[in-house]
Amino acid sequence: MSKKKIVVAFSGGLDTSYTVMRLANEGNEVYAACANTGGFSPEQLKKNEENAYRLGAKAYVTLDVTQEYYEKSLKYMIFGNVLRNNCYPISVSSERIFQAIAIARYAREIGADAIAHGSTGAGNDQIRFDMTFLVMAPGVEIITLTRDQALTRQEEVDYLNAHGFTADFTRLKYSYNVGIWGTSICGGEILDSTQGLPEEAYLKHVTKEEESELRITFEKGEIVAVDGETFTDKIAAIQKIEERGAAYGIGRDCNVGDTIIGIKGRVGFEAAAPKLIIEAHRLLEKYTLSKWQQYWKDQVANWYGMFLHESQYLEPVMPDIEAMLDSSQRNVNGTVILRLRPLGFETVGVDSPDDLLKSKLGEYGEMQRGWTADEAKGFIKVLSTPLRVYYGIHPEEKR
């Protein structure tokens, strides 16, 4: 095989570690690139760099696209209150697209001949990476050793050990993907439809028992303050909310859905910040948006989340949807109060200058000020006209 310049999408896990070493040992010029969307700690990134060189990489680079991920995706998932199947906040799966875009961009910059990633043939990530590379780096070869050779974990571990790289890649009961928008949990009881995850499966546990209030302030749909503390860095605001919610073990659930390749999939997750932010934002919109703004925004937001999950982020309709979501947020301003407790929370209320409940025309269930009693009766009679016409002709269909 002729020597190639290859960029490996490097996470530091078993599959990508094997890929770096195998391709380097075959005489290729390997560039290990870790695309960070907020899920890696500084310590993990440092360890990744050290390991990449131990594995034989010619160069290592961390591509920090956390802010890009927020501006181009997270922001719109908040605007749209996106929860797949009304449950899953499209956590780590949404990050894959932006990791792939960053890798493709880097590969073009250095003139790479190929891009390699460690996906298997059974999941969604292979589609997210391959499709993005095909579009963003046309003509660049895609290499997937784990998928193409149907490698087992043991085969990969044995190869690494045989070539002097020892690391703890012990097969654990659960596998985790940690991201800024939540942590996914696979394996163990997840594989049995009759079971849920036990306490020990979660990375974050209840450390706070006493109830407390959390206040999230939004301006035009974006978080600007948490508990009165102002944030210009939206990622820092999300991390603050995660810290508050994780202390109560909030955001745990399991999602069952259809994978891109057509089989059913089940994943556990813990996502305190997304759950708290989305429910707070949804409540604020109930007060500040009109009925039809809410209705149509929900329709396009559902498609936005579905396209994002199913590797269609580059579909030209996505910026069109984003434009509508942007416009819908112009009056979504105010502070939302939440009450936190162990393993749960409730929305309490909002304080907003754009609260449509504060109408001078009337108070629901109390008193009208914008119309008379006779006008109300006339409105109701006119509203009933189509039904009175229909059942006047078809009286036998009355229920």
Secondary structure in CASP SS format (residue, H / E / C, confidence):
PFRMAT SS
TARGET T0000
AUTHOR 0000-0000-0000
METHOD secondary structure of the structure
MODEL  1
M C 1.00
S C 1.00
K C 1.00
K C 1.00
K E 1.00
I E 1.00
V E 1.00
V E 1.00
A E 1.00
F C 1.00
S C 1.00
G C 1.00
G C 1.00
L H 1.00
D H 1.00
T H 1.00
S H 1.00
Y H 1.00
T H 1.00
V H 1.00
M H 1.00
R H 1.00
L H 1.00
A H 1.00
N H 1.00
E C 1.00
G C 1.00
N C 1.00
E E 1.00
V E 1.00
Y E 1.00
A E 1.00
A E 1.00
C E 1.00
A E 1.00
N E 1.00
T C 1.00
G C 1.00
G C 1.00
F C 1.00
S C 1.00
P H 1.00
E H 1.00
Q H 1.00
L H 1.00
K H 1.00
K H 1.00
N H 1.00
E H 1.00
E H 1.00
N H 1.00
A H 1.00
Y H 1.00
R H 1.00
L C 1.00
G C 1.00
A C 1.00
K C 1.00
A E 1.00
Y E 1.00
V E 1.00
T E 1.00
L E 1.00
D E 1.00
V C 1.00
T H 1.00
Q H 1.00
E H 1.00
Y H 1.00
Y H 1.00
E H 1.00
K H 1.00
S H 1.00
L H 1.00
K H 1.00
Y H 1.00
M H 1.00
I H 1.00
F H 1.00
G C 1.00
N C 1.00
V C 1.00
L C 1.00
R E 1.00
N C 1.00
N C 1.00
C C 1.00
Y E 1.00
P C 1.00
I C 1.00
S H 1.00
V H 1.00
S H 1.00
S H 1.00
E H 1.00
R H 1.00
I H 1.00
F H 1.00
Q H 1.00
A H 1.00
I H 1.00
A H 1.00
I H 1.00
A H 1.00
R H 1.00
Y H 1.00
A H 1.00
R H 1.00
E H 1.00
I H 1.00
G C 1.00
A C 1.00
D C 1.00
A E 1.00
I E 1.00
A E 1.00
H C 1.00
G C 1.00
S C 1.00
T C 1.00
G C 1.00
A C 1.00
G C 1.00
N C 1.00
D H 1.00
Q H 1.00
I H 1.00
R H 1.00
F H 1.00
D H 1.00
M H 1.00
T H 1.00
F H 1.00
L H 1.00
V H 1.00
M H 1.00
A C 1.00
P C 1.00
G C 1.00
V C 1.00
E E 1.00
I E 1.00
I E 1.00
T C 1.00
L H 1.00
T H 1.00
R H 1.00
D H 1.00
Q C 1.00
A C 1.00
L C 1.00
T C 1.00
R H 1.00
Q H 1.00
E H 1.00
E H 1.00
V H 1.00
D H 1.00
Y H 1.00
L H 1.00
N H 1.00
A H 1.00
H C 1.00
G C 1.00
F C 1.00
T C 1.00
A C 1.00
D C 1.00
F C 1.00
T C 1.00
R C 1.00
L C 1.00
K C 1.00
Y E 1.00
S E 1.00
Y E 1.00
N E 1.00
V E 1.00
G E 1.00
I C 1.00
W C 1.00
G E 1.00
T E 1.00
S E 1.00
I E 1.00
C E 1.00
G E 1.00
G H 1.00
E H 1.00
I H 1.00
L H 1.00
D C 1.00
S C 1.00
T C 1.00
Q C 1.00
G C 1.00
L C 1.00
P C 1.00
E H 1.00
E H 1.00
A H 1.00
Y C 1.00
L C 1.00
K C 1.00
H C 1.00
V C 1.00
T C 1.00
K C 1.00
E C 1.00
E C 1.00
E C 1.00
S E 1.00
E E 1.00
L E 1.00
R E 1.00
I E 1.00
T E 1.00
F E 1.00
E E 1.00
K C 1.00
G C 1.00
E E 1.00
I E 1.00
V E 1.00
A E 1.00
V E 1.00
D C 1.00
G C 1.00
E E 1.00
T E 1.00
F C 1.00
T C 1.00
D C 1.00
K H 1.00
I H 1.00
A H 1.00
A H 1.00
I H 1.00
Q H 1.00
K H 1.00
I H 1.00
E H 1.00
E H 1.00
R H 1.00
G H 1.00
A H 1.00
A C 1.00
Y C 1.00
G C 1.00
I C 1.00
G C 1.00
R E 1.00
D E 1.00
C E 1.00
N E 1.00
V E 1.00
G E 1.00
D E 1.00
T C 1.00
I C 1.00
I C 1.00
G C 1.00
I C 1.00
K E 1.00
G E 1.00
R E 1.00
V E 1.00
G E 1.00
F E 1.00
E E 1.00
A C 1.00
A H 1.00
A H 1.00
P H 1.00
K H 1.00
L H 1.00
I H 1.00
I H 1.00
E H 1.00
A H 1.00
H H 1.00
R H 1.00
L H 1.00
L H 1.00
E H 1.00
K H 1.00
Y H 1.00
T H 1.00
L C 1.00
S C 1.00
K H 1.00
W H 1.00
Q H 1.00
Q H 1.00
Y H 1.00
W H 1.00
K H 1.00
D H 1.00
Q H 1.00
V H 1.00
A H 1.00
N H 1.00
W H 1.00
Y H 1.00
G H 1.00
M H 1.00
F H 1.00
L H 1.00
H H 1.00
E C 1.00
S C 1.00
Q C 1.00
Y C 1.00
L C 1.00
E C 1.00
P C 1.00
V H 1.00
M H 1.00
P H 1.00
D H 1.00
I H 1.00
E H 1.00
A H 1.00
M H 1.00
L H 1.00
D H 1.00
S H 1.00
S H 1.00
Q C 1.00
R C 1.00
N C 1.00
V C 1.00
N C 1.00
G E 1.00
T E 1.00
V E 1.00
I E 1.00
L E 1.00
R E 1.00
L E 1.00
R E 1.00
P C 1.00
L C 1.00
G E 1.00
F E 1.00
E E 1.00
T E 1.00
V E 1.00
G E 1.00
V E 1.00
D E 1.00
S C 1.00
P C 1.00
D C 1.00
D C 1.00
L C 1.00
L C 1.00
K C 1.00
S C 1.00
K C 1.00
L C 1.00
G E 1.00
E E 1.00
Y C 1.00
G C 1.00
E C 1.00
M E 1.00
Q E 1.00
R C 1.00
G C 1.00
W C 1.00
T C 1.00
A H 1.00
D H 1.00
E H 1.00
A H 1.00
K H 1.00
G H 1.00
F H 1.00
I H 1.00
K H 1.00
V H 1.00
L H 1.00
S C 1.00
T H 1.00
P H 1.00
L H 1.00
R H 1.00
V H 1.00
Y H 1.00
Y H 1.00
G H 1.00
I H 1.00
H C 1.00
P H 1.00
E H 1.00
E H 1.00
K C 1.00
R C 1.00
END
